[in-house]
């Protein structure tokens, strides 16, 4: 992927080199511009998550219907449209298990679009999912092309200047290294001295990494930051020794580790870090334009799913139960402006 994650882009986990190529091909087939979209026509009263997920998720049918007390909170224009337009920043190569084109080469699947489908069901709306590059996903929010983005976006104080949030999952970042590597982060940025680390541009993990780089530079120490266009290039650079580690969302990296465990390119997690910094648990949040009136109904929809068990089913289907939140909050504290 953010938590754009590449950028959040997000650094993303994928199956293996051949699977990466397949996923990229599928995404290209879905359309390279921000207007590429898929509209779901699921059976009323249920949402199938993990469909055509190519092993990244377990196909699970979840019962969920409109909750009129929540749908009544929606802005009139959204209710009248009959659909919830959901933005994903999964171009060009996707980031399993969070968002990517499925095994049918057309359906945008993964935990993020599936949560969008569940929320749309609570609203009694048809989900329409549009796939963007990470940067264009935010342009889509700004321009009104999408109502809400669900793409592993970290809640940050900087983003609150333009957007409003409804949290739905913990944001944990990780350092991915070759399994044979003896290096570990150990929660101390000083251990990055002399290392070359890949990160997605425009992501909260990039912000954190660049803050560490600046601190080290003041101490006369060097940290090299590298950028790659997609996860395929990042993993190739890691396997060839061109970079020491990649810094990105933990779910994608944990998934990647499982997929390459028995190959010469096996990898491991060399340390984790909260997406909001050392003193605050980071949160992933549904993201809408500021003052859109969507944050509260989004949070209420997620809390309905939490209370009634569908949220736990969704997380379990994608192996993300350890990133559960007890409650969705509107605009909770996020990554600070100074990253202190």
N, C-alpha and C positions, 0 to 999 in steps of 0.2 A: 500499500500500500500505500494518510496521513496517514493521525493521528495521524496524513495527508499526510498521508500518511498518512514514499517517495514524495516529493514536495513535502506528505500526509501527506515534494510528493511524498507519500508514505514509502518507507522501505518495505518491501513486500516478500512474503514467502510464496514459493511456487513449488510445483511437484518435482520437476527435474528439468534438464535442458530441453528434452524433447517435448515435455508437457508444456513448458513455457512457450515454445514455438506454437503449439496448438492453441493455447489460450490467447496468444497475441493475434493469431489468425482469426480466431472467433471474435475478438474485440474489433478487429478491423472490419469484419463482415457486418458488425453491428452498427458501424458508422463512425467516422473519425471526427464528426463535428458535434456541437453541443445540442443539436436537434434530434440526434438519434435517440429513439425511445421505444420502450415496450410497455404495452398496457395489459394488465392482468384481467382475466375474466374467470376468476376462481369461483367454485361452488359457494353459494351463499351460506354463511355460518361456519366456514372453515377456511384455514390457510395451510397450504402444504409447504413446509420449510425444508431446506436441504434437497430440493428437487434438482435433478441433473447436476449434482454438485461434484461428481467425479471423485468421490471419496472424502472430500473436505468436510462434508456434513452428512448426518444420518437423516434420510427422508422421514419426516414426521408430520402427521396431520394434526393440526391444532384447532380446536373448536373456539371460535370467537365471532361474536356478532356485534352489531351496532349498539352502542350505549348512548341513548338519546340525550341524557343529561350532560354528556361530554361533547357530543357532536354539536349541541346547541351553543357551545362556547366558541365555535369556530367563527372567523370573520365571514360575513354574509357572502362575499364574493367566492370564497372557497366552497362554502356549502352549495351555492347556486351552480357552481361548475360541475358538481357531481364527481370530482376526482381530486386526488391528492397527488400533485406533481413532485416527485422525489428526485433529487440530484445525487449522483454518484460520481466521484472523481477517480474512476477506475481505468481510464485510458492512459497509456496504450496497452499495458500488459496485465492489468488486474493485480489483485493481491489476496490470494486465498489465505485463510478461509473467509475473509471479510467481504470481498466483492470482486467478481470476475465473471467471464462468460462461461456458461456451463457446458457439459458434454454434448448438448444438442447444437452447439456452435451459434446459438442465438439468444438464449435466455440469460439475463444478468442475474446471477445467483450469489449466494454467500450470506453471511449473517446480517450485514447491513441492509441490503435490499429486502431481505426477509423480515427484518424488524419493521421496515417501512410498510410492508404488506399487512403486518399485524396491526400496526397503528391505523392504517387506512380502514381496516375492517372495523375497528372500534369506532371510527368516525362515520362508518356507513358509506365510505367513498371508494371509488375504484382507484387503485394505485397505478400511476403512470410513472415509469422510472426512466429518467434520462441520464445517459452516460457522457461524461465530460473528461477532459484532462483536469488535473487538480486545480489549476489556476482558473480555468473557464467555469468550473463548478461554482466558484464564488461570484464570477461575473453573472452566472445564471441566477443566483440569489438576488444580486444587486438589480438586475434588469427585470425581475419578476417572471423569468422563464420557469423557475421552479419555486415551489412553496417552501420546501424544507430540504436541507442536505443531510443525509445520513451516510457518512463516509469516514468513520473513525476520526472525526474532527475533535481536537482537544479544546476544552473550554479555557480561554485565556483572557486576561484583562485587556490586552490590546484588541482582540477581536470583538470584545463587547462594545467598542466604539461604534461598530457598524452592525453587529448582529446580536440576537438574543438566543438563549440556550435552554434546553431541557436535557439534563444529564440522564444517561442510561447504562453506562458501563465504566469500570475503572480504566484508567489510561496508564499502562505500564510499558515502558520502553526497555530495550535490551541491546546488548552488544553481541553480534553474531561473529564467530571466528571458526576457522577450520578446527575440526575435532583434535587434530594433532597439536594445535597451538597450546602453549603453556601459559599464555597471558590471561590475566583476569582483571576486571575493572575494580572490584572490591569497594565500590561506592566512593572512590577517591579520584577526582579529575587529575591529580598529579601523576597517576599511573598512565595517563595518555601521552606523556612526554615522549617525543621521538616517534610517535605512531602516526600512521596514515589511516584516517577513518572516512568511510563513505557515509553520506547522509543525503536525504532528499531535500531539495531547495523549497523554501516556503513553508516548511513544517515547524512544529514546535520543537522537534528534536534538533533541527538545524539551529534554532535560536539558542537552545541549551548548549549545544556543542560549540557554537561561535562565542558564547560567553566564556566558556572554559578556555577556548583558544586565546581570547583577549587577556584573560587572567594570567595564563602561562606566558604570553608574550611580555607582559609587564615584569615577569620574573626572569626574563631572558631565556625562556624555554620554548621549544617549538612543537606545535601540533599541526599536522597537515590535513586539510579537509578536502575530500574529493567528491565530485558529483557525477552521476551516471543517469542516462535517460530512462532506463528501465531496470527491473529486477534481474533480467537475464544478464545484462552487462555487469551489474554489481556482483552477482554470484561468480561470473567468469573471472572478474578481477580478484575476488577473494580466493578462488581456487588456484589462480596463477601466482598469488603472492604479491600482486600489485598494490593491494591494500591489506592492512592488518586486521581490520574489523569493519563491520557495517553497523550503524546505529539507527534503530527504527522500532516500530511497534512490536511488542512481544508476541502477540497472537500469530502473526505471519511467520516470524522466525521459528517459533515452536512448531508450527505446522511444517515448515521447510525441514527442520531437523528430523521429523518423523519420516518424511518422504525420502531423504537421502541417507538414512541411518546405515544402510548396508551397502553403500557405494564408496568408491575411492574419494568422493567429494563430501564425505560426512562432515557435519558442522555441529557446533554446540553453542549454548548461551554462556557468555563469559561475564555476566553480571547484568542486573536490571536497575532501573531508576524510574522514579515517578515522573510522569509527563508534566507535572506541575512544579517540579523542583524538589529539593531535599526536604522541605518543611511542610509539604502539602500533598495529599494524595490527588494525582491527576484524574480528571474525569473526561470521558468521551460524551459528546452531547449532540442532540438534534439541533441543527442550526438554521435559523430563519432570519430574515431581515429585521433589523431593530424596529420596534414599535409596530410590528406586523400583526400583533395580537395572537400569534401562534404558539408562543412558548408555553403558556399555561395549559391550553388544551393538549398539547403534545405531552407535557409532564403528567397531566391527569390520565391520558391514555396509557402511558407507560406504567403509572402506578396502578391502574386497573389491571393491567397484564401481570404485574408483580403480585398483587393481592390474590388474583384468581388462578395463579399457577402457570399461565401461558408463557410468561417471561422465563421461568426456570426451564420449561420445555425447550424454548428457543435456544437458550444458552447451552443446554445439554446436547442439543443436536449438533452444535459446532465445537464442542469441547472447550467452551469458554466459561464454565460455571465458576471458576476461581476468580473471574473478573466481575462478578455480580455486584450490584449496588442494592442497598436496602430500600432506597427511595429515590425517585426522580425529583430533582430540584430545579427550579427556575433560576437561571443565572447564579449558580453557586460560585464561591471563590475559585479562581483559576490561576493559571501560570501568571505570575506577577509581571508588571511592566519592566522591572529591573532584574527579574529572575533571581531575586535575593532569597 
